[in-house]
Amino acid sequence: MKFLRIGQIMQLTGLSRMTIYRLELAGEFPKRRRLSKNSVAWLDTDIAQWAESRPISQLSGTAGTTTSGSGGAAYG
């Protein structure tokens, strides 16, 4: 178990500071832990569980599919 500070959380998740705080307030992100009067951090295990719980994004559109009968050949 390891404590992660906000900069590390931002780097790991790709989320901004405000997005992390907004998600936390909405109950959609792990709660931070108070380390001292002026210091907070998140548990690495909480962040890992949150990351694993995120849905896998589906690609939208038709990239990579062919609509012509030529198998995608541009000429011929």
DADA-V832632 format. One record per residue. N is the residue number from 1. PHI is phi in degrees with one decimal (999 if undefined). OMEGA is omega in radians with two decimals (* if undefined). Layout:
n=N phi=PHI omega=OMEGA
n=N phi=PHI omega=OMEGA
//
This chain:
n=1 phi=999 omega=-3.07
n=2 phi=-142.7 omega=3.07
n=3 phi=-90.3 omega=3.12
n=4 phi=-117.2 omega=3.12
n=5 phi=-88.6 omega=-3.02
n=6 phi=-58.1 omega=3.12
n=7 phi=-61.2 omega=3.11
n=8 phi=-68.3 omega=3.12
n=9 phi=-64.1 omega=3.12
n=10 phi=-61.2 omega=-3.13
n=11 phi=-67.1 omega=-3.11
n=12 phi=-68.3 omega=-3.03
n=13 phi=-94.3 omega=-3.05
n=14 phi=78.3 omega=-3.14
n=15 phi=-94.8 omega=3.08
n=16 phi=-77.4 omega=3.11
n=17 phi=-56.6 omega=-3.10
n=18 phi=-66.1 omega=3.11
n=19 phi=-65.3 omega=3.10
n=20 phi=-61.1 omega=-3.14
n=21 phi=-63.9 omega=3.12
n=22 phi=-64.3 omega=3.11
n=23 phi=-63.1 omega=3.13
n=24 phi=-62.7 omega=3.12
n=25 phi=-63.1 omega=3.13
n=26 phi=-81.1 omega=-3.13
n=27 phi=79.6 omega=-3.10
n=28 phi=-107.6 omega=3.14
n=29 phi=-146.0 omega=-3.13
n=30 phi=-56.7 omega=3.11
n=31 phi=-76.5 omega=3.09
n=32 phi=-76.6 omega=3.12
n=33 phi=-111.8 omega=3.09
n=34 phi=-81.2 omega=3.12
n=35 phi=-92.4 omega=3.08
n=36 phi=-156.5 omega=-3.10
n=37 phi=-55.6 omega=-3.08
n=38 phi=-118.8 omega=-3.05
n=39 phi=-140.8 omega=3.07
n=40 phi=-130.5 omega=3.11
n=41 phi=-159.4 omega=3.10
n=42 phi=-113.6 omega=3.06
n=43 phi=-76.8 omega=3.14
n=44 phi=-60.2 omega=3.14
n=45 phi=-67.8 omega=3.08
n=46 phi=-64.1 omega=-3.14
n=47 phi=-67.8 omega=3.12
n=48 phi=-63.5 omega=3.11
n=49 phi=-64.8 omega=3.10
n=50 phi=-61.2 omega=-3.12
n=51 phi=-61.2 omega=3.14
n=52 phi=-67.6 omega=-3.11
n=53 phi=-81.1 omega=-3.12
n=54 phi=-69.3 omega=3.13
n=55 phi=-68.1 omega=3.08
n=56 phi=-77.1 omega=-3.10
n=57 phi=-74.9 omega=3.08
n=58 phi=-95.9 omega=3.08
n=59 phi=-73.3 omega=3.09
n=60 phi=-107.6 omega=-3.12
n=61 phi=94.8 omega=-3.06
n=62 phi=-124.3 omega=3.13
n=63 phi=-58.2 omega=3.10
n=64 phi=88.9 omega=3.10
n=65 phi=-100.3 omega=-3.14
n=66 phi=-110.9 omega=3.13
n=67 phi=-111.3 omega=3.10
n=68 phi=-88.1 omega=-3.13
n=69 phi=-78.4 omega=-3.03
n=70 phi=-91.7 omega=3.13
n=71 phi=74.5 omega=3.09
n=72 phi=92.4 omega=-3.14
n=73 phi=-69.7 omega=-3.12
n=74 phi=-82.6 omega=-3.13
n=75 phi=-149.5 omega=3.02
n=76 phi=133.7 omega=*
//
